[in-house]
C-alpha cells in the first residue's frame, strides 16, 4: 500500500508542469521593471519646470517607444505547452494594458504642458 501511494505521488509530480506557475518570464519581468522606471520618469516630468520638463518628457517617450518595440517582437517560447502559452499571453495582455495606460498619462501630461 505504501509503495503504491509513493509511486502515485511521484507520477502526479512528474506530470505536473511547475513552470506553468512561474509567473512572468524573464523578458516580461524586465519589461515590468522598465514600465515602473518610465512611470517614475513621468512623475518627474510633472514635477519639473519648462526646459527640464521637455527633456524628461523626451526621455520618457523614448523609453516607451523602446518598450513598445520590445513588446511587439515578443512571442511565447516554442517549447511552451498550451496552458503555459495562455498564461504567457495573459501576462503580455496585462503589460500591454499598463503601456496603454501610461501612454494615456503621457498624453494628458503633454496636453497640460501645451496649455501652460
Residue pairs with C-beta under 8 A, 6 or more apart in sequence:
17 81
17 83
17 84
19 84
20 81
20 83
20 84
20 87
23 91
24 32
24 91
25 77
25 88
25 91
27 70
27 74
28 74
28 88
28 91
28 92
28 95
31 67
31 70
31 71
31 95
32 95
32 98
34 63
34 66
34 67
35 67
35 95
35 98
35 99
35 102
37 63
38 60
38 63
38 64
38 67
38 102
39 102
39 105
41 56
41 59
41 60
41 63
42 60
42 102
42 105
42 106
42 109
44 56
45 53
45 56
45 57
45 60
45 109
46 109
48 56
53 113
54 113
57 106
57 109
57 110
57 113
60 106
61 106
64 99
64 102
64 103
64 106
67 99
68 99
71 92
71 95
71 96
71 99
74 92
76 84
76 85
76 88
76 89
77 88
80 88
